[in-house]
Amino acid sequence: MSWEFGSNILKLSVKDNIQTMERIHAAVLSTKKKELEGLTNERHSKSMNHQAYSYYCYRILHQRAKANMENPAVLRHSFDMQAKSLSQATSGKD
């Protein structure tokens, strides 16, 4: 995935991101299936597996980001707890 592709994804809406990544995932799986039928190049197989895994990781991160956008109080609470913990650690209080 090139930087240009990644920066373009950031400009899309959440719905467009999901649709785009689902199309990419379908293309990766389709290509992977075709390649595995007559695969002779092990490096190519590893590359396809890496692409599918990268997409899977992207989906998890995207779902978490979407959940944080829909419910910012959860994210704010987490930030406040981290700030409180840090201030206690630096001040020496328990």
C-alpha positions in Angstrom: 0.0 0.0 0.0 1.6 3.3 -1.1 1.5 6.5 0.9 -0.8 8.1 -1.7 -3.3 5.3 -1.3 -3.2 5.6 2.5 -3.6 9.4 2.4 -6.5 9.1 0.1 -8.3 6.7 2.4 -8.1 9.3 5.2 -10.0 11.8 3.0 -12.9 9.3 2.5 -15.9 8.9 4.7 -16.1 6.0 7.1 -18.6 4.3 4.8 -16.4 4.8 1.7 -13.4 3.5 3.7 -15.3 0.3 4.6 -16.5 -0.2 1.0 -13.0 0.4 -0.4 -11.3 -1.9 2.0 -13.9 -4.6 1.4 -13.2 -4.4 -2.4 -9.5 -4.6 -1.8 -10.0 -7.6 0.5 -12.1 -9.4 -2.1 -9.5 -8.7 -4.8 -6.7 -10.0 -2.5 -8.6 -13.2 -1.7 -9.6 -13.7 -5.3 -6.0 -13.3 -6.5 -4.7 -15.4 -3.6 -7.1 -18.3 -4.6 -6.0 -18.1 -8.2 -2.4 -18.0 -7.3 -2.6 -20.9 -4.9 -4.1 -23.1 -7.6 -0.9 -23.0 -9.6 1.6 -21.5 -7.1 5.3 -22.1 -7.8 6.7 -18.9 -6.2 6.7 -19.2 -2.4 7.7 -15.5 -1.9 4.6 -14.4 -3.8 2.4 -16.6 -1.5 4.0 -15.0 1.6 3.3 -11.5 0.1 -0.4 -12.4 -0.5 -0.7 -13.6 3.1 0.9 -10.5 4.4 -1.5 -8.3 2.4 -4.5 -10.2 3.8 -3.1 -9.9 7.3 -2.4 -6.2 6.8 -6.0 -5.7 5.8 -7.2 -7.6 8.8 -5.2 -5.4 11.1 -6.5 -2.3 9.3 -10.1 -3.5 9.9 -9.5 -3.9 13.6 -7.9 -0.5 14.0 -10.7 1.1 11.8 -13.4 -0.5 14.0 -11.7 0.8 17.1 -11.4 4.3 15.7 -15.0 4.2 14.6 -16.1 3.2 18.1 -14.1 6.1 19.5 -15.7 8.5 17.1 -19.2 7.3 18.0 -18.6 7.4 21.7 -15.8 9.9 22.5 -16.6 9.7 26.3 -14.9 6.2 26.3 -11.8 7.7 24.8 -11.8 10.7 27.0 -12.2 8.6 30.2 -9.2 6.5 29.1 -7.2 9.7 28.5 -8.2 11.1 31.9 -7.2 7.9 33.7 -3.8 7.9 31.9 -3.2 11.6 32.8 -4.2 10.9 36.5 -1.9 7.9 36.6 1.0 9.9 35.1 0.5 12.9 37.5 0.4 10.5 40.5 3.6 8.9 39.3 5.4 12.2 38.8 4.2 13.7 42.1 4.9 10.6 44.2 1.4 10.3 45.5 -0.6 7.1 45.6 
